[in-house]
Amino acid sequence: MIVFFPTYARQVPGGWCASVAGMVVRPLPERSRRRVLAVAVLRRLLELEDAQLASEVFRHRAESFLFQRVAGRRVTIELGGRRFAAGQSDRSGHFRAEFELDEAFVAGLAPAGPDRRLAYAAVLDDGDEDALPAPPAGAVHLVDATGTSVISDIDDTVKITNVANRRELLRNTLLREFAAVPGMPEAYRRWQEAGAAFHYVSASPWQLSESLCAFLGTAGLPAGSMHLKLFRLKDSTPLGRLPSRKRSKRRAIEQILGDFPARRFLLVGDSGERDPEVYVSIARRRPAQVSGILIRQVEAKASRSKVRTRLERLARRLPEGMLRVFSAADEIAALPAS
């Protein structure tokens, strides 16, 4: 099975440089030892009853993690009637490739306008054991060289996750339908209407990419490129440590800023994890590109007074007013001036 991740294309002389990324996996056999053990661990962690184990939400989410990674698989895609090599899967099952497209070709597939994107599909070999009823599809978001981009966290920024509470984190990830933070879809849509492009950079694992893309659409949040965390069940207790170290998020954001040196970026996150520290560090390194930082204040293990002191200390490292803290989405209704 091939899963494509939402990516972006950047402008280059004469056209666009598009990236394609994803992973190649094979579901674990129903009675395999690894599957049985993983489900047993999740059942114990969440104290699940039989009815919860059989629920559609749990089965779908858990299935996202119960697979074998397929290495050495070459991936080909079809885009606008042309075929392109999309790379070969590595030991983790992931693949990534870049290729250039001329301007006339892109314009014929995606006329100018908001939320421009190119749709493509995998080319499956005859008799392929990973073949699906329909070839898996992906999207490349076309991001102009200039303009405003929003780099947004997902968990507790636009989606209710409660990362600070491990039990609630797991239940919100595996047992419950994803729910949007009130008012954030409306705020983001207003920003999109004002011309902003979106990049979602999160510690959520790549295994949830399809579920998260579906959530964005259902919640009414703008689509955009997605940059998640490489996660393997053997790395830690299953799903017990979803948040990644801050340097992985910093690397992803630095890559985006490096690909769009003439764009201005608004960084949006929450106070529950390390978003403020990561964002402030990047803003100090790239002051010409970062137009502002918005931090949603959420409940955390630390007291509210400690969190407030922490954020005030970080804000003093930036120009006045560059870091803003908000509790309700209506406080950030307008896209900050770039």
N, C-alpha and C positions, 0 to 999 in steps of 0.2 A: 504494500500500500504506500502511496506517495501522498505526503501532505505538504502543500505549499504555504509559505509564510508571506503576508503582505509586505511588499518592499516598495522602493521608490526609484525613480529615474531622475537624473540631473542633466541639465543642459550642457552640451559641449559644442565646439565649433561644428556647424553643419547639421546638428541633430541632438541626440540624447544618448546618454550612457545608462542603460537599464540593468538592474540587478535582479536575479531570481534566486530564491533560497527555499529550503525545505528539508524534509527528512524522509527517509525510506524505512519503513518498519513492517513487521509481520506479526499479527496477533499471536499471543501465547496460546498453545493448545488448551482447551477447556479444562483438562485434568492434569496439566503440567504441574510439577512440584513448585515452580516459581510462582505461578498464578495462585495456587492454593495457599501458599505461604503469605503472599502479599495481601490477599483478601483477608486472611486470618489476622494479620497484623493490623490492618485498617479496622476490622471489626472490634478488636480489643481496644485500640486507641479511641475509637468513637463510641464504644459501648453500644454497638448496633444490634437491633433486633432483626429477626428474619424479614419482617415486612420492609424495613429500611434497606436491607441488603437487596431486596427484590425490586426496589423502587426504580423507576425509569431514570431519574436524575442520577442516582448513585451508580447504576450500571453503566450509563453513558460516560460519566466523568471518570470512574475507575478504569473503564476500558481504555481511556486515553493513556494510561500508564502501564497497562498490562500487555506489553509487546516486546518483541525481539528486534534489535536494531540490525539493519541490513547494510553491510559495508560493501564497497566495490561496485555498486550499481550505478551505471551511467544513465542519466536522465536527459530526455529530449522533450522539448516543448514545441507547440505550434502556436504562432502568433501572427494573425493577419495573413494566413496562408503560407507563411514561411516557417521553416523549422530551424531551431537553434539548440546547440548543445548547452545544457544547463548544469554541467559538472558531474562529478562522480561522488557518491556518498563515502564519507570517511568512516573511521572506526565507531563513531557515535551515531552513524546513520545520517548525518547532516551533509548537505551539499550546498554550494553557492557558486554562482558564475555571473560575470558581467559581459555585456555585448552592446555594441553601438547600433543605433537606428537612425536613419536619415530623417530629416524634418518632414519631408513630403509624405513618407510612409506613416509617421506618427500622426500627422495632421489628418490623414485619411481615416484613421482608426479612432481618434479622439479629438474632435473639434474643440477649439478654444472655449473655455468656460470654467466655472468652478468645479472642483472635485474631478479633474481629468484623470482617467486611469486607463490602462491597457489590460484587457482580459486575455488570458491564454489558457491552454489545456495541455496536459501531458500526452505524449505520444506513447502508447502502450504496444509492446511487441505482441505478435500473434502467439496465443498460447501462454502468455505471461501468467505465472502463478499469482502475481499480485494484482492482476487485472480486476477492474471494478466494472459495474454495469455501465457507468459513464466515466470517461477519463477525468481524473481530478483536475480542478481548475484553480487558477491563481490570479492575482492582480498586482500590477505595478502602478503606483501613484506617480503622476507627472508633477514635479515640483519645480517651478520657475527659479531662475538664478537669483532673482530679487523678490522681495516681499516679506511677509511675516509668517513665521512658523510657530506653532505651539508644541512644545515637548512636554508631554503629560505622563505622569505616573497613572496607574490604574487602581490598585488596591487602596481603598479608603480615600482616594482622590475623586474618582468617578464611580467606583463600584464599592458597595458596602462589603467589607471583608473582616474587619476587626482583627488586624494582624497582631495587635498587642495581646490578644487572648488566644492562646494556641488552640484550645478546644473549639472556640467559635471560628477561628481561621479555618480549621479542617472541616467543620460542618458547613460553613458558607461556601467552601470550595467543592465539597463532594456531595452534600446532601440537599442543598437548597438551590432553588432557581436564583441566578444572579440578579441582584437588585441595584439600581442606580442610586447614587447619592442625590437626594432631592435637589432639583434646580440645576444640576450640572449639565444635563443634556441641553437644556434651553440656553444656558450661558455659552456652551461650546457651539451650538448652532448659530447663535448671534455672531460669534467670532468668525465662524466659517462664512457667513453672509458678508462679513466685512473683508473677506479675502484671505483669511488664515488657512494654512495647511497644517496637518496634524501628524505627529509622530508619537506613538505610545511606547514608552520605555519603562519596563516593569521587571520586578523580581519574580513575577509569575513564570512558571516553567513553560517551555515551548509546547509541551503536551497539551496545554489548554488553549492553544492558539485558535483552533476552530471554534471552541465554545466561547472564547472571548470575542471573536469576530461576530459571532451570532448575537452575543450580548450587545455589542455596539449598535448593531442594526435594530434590534428589538427595542433598546432603550432610546433610540433616536440620537445617539452620539455620532459625530462625523467619523467616517472611515478614514484610515490613514495607515502609514507603515507601522509595523509592529516589531519591537525589539525586546525579546524575552530572555529568560535564563536557561542555559543548558543544565538539565537536571536528570540524574539517574537514580533509580530506586536504591542502588547499592551505595550511593554517596552518603546517605544518612537514613535515619528512621523514615519510612515512607511518608512524604509530604510533611514531615515534622519540622523541616527547616526551609520553608519556601523562600524567605527573603534572602537575597544574595548579598555578598559583600559589596560595599559601596563602590569599590573600584570597578566592578563589572558594569555598573550603571554609568559610571563616569566615562568608561571607554566607549560605550555605545553613543553617549551624547557627544563626546569629542569627535567621533567619526561623522556624525550628522553635521555638526558645525563645520568640520573640515571639508565636507562635500559641498557645502553651500556658504562659502565665505562672504558673499554679498547679501545674505538674508539676515533679518533680525529675528531673535528668538525670545519667546516668553516661556519660562520654565514654571510648570505647575505641579505641585506635589502636596504632601501632608506632613504633619509634625510627628507622626507616630514612629517613623523609622529615621533614616539618615538623609532624606531628600534635602532638607535645608543645608546641611553641611556640603553635600555634593554640589548643589546648585550654586552656593556662594563661592566655592572653590573655582568652579567653571567661570562664573561671572567675573571673578578677579583676574583670571587668566585671559579671558576674551571679552573685555569690556565693550569693544566696538560691536559685538554681535548680540549680547544679551541685553534686551530692553527692559526686563523686569522679572521678578520672581514672586509667585503667589503660593502661599502655604496655607492649606486648610488645617485648622486646629482640630485635633481629634483627641479622644481619651487615650491615655497611655499609662504605662506602669508608673512613670514619674508623675509627681503632682503637677497641677496646672501652673502653680507659681514657678516651679523649676523649669517647666517647658517654656513659660513666658520669658524667664531670665535667659535661658539658652537662646531663644530666637532674638531677643533684644541684643544680646552680645554679638550674634552673627550679623544682624542688621547694621551694627556700627562699623562693620568692615566694608560696607558698600556705601555708595552715594545715598544721601537721604531720600527716603521714599522708594528705593529700588526694590526692597523686600517688603511685601505686604502680607499680613496674616488675616485670614478671614474665617468665619464660622459658618455663614450661610451663603449660598450661591448668589443671592441677589446683591451681595456686596461687590461682586466682580462682574456685573452685567455688561459693562462696556469693555471692549478690547483695549487694553492700555496703549497709549500712543507709543509708536516706535521711534 
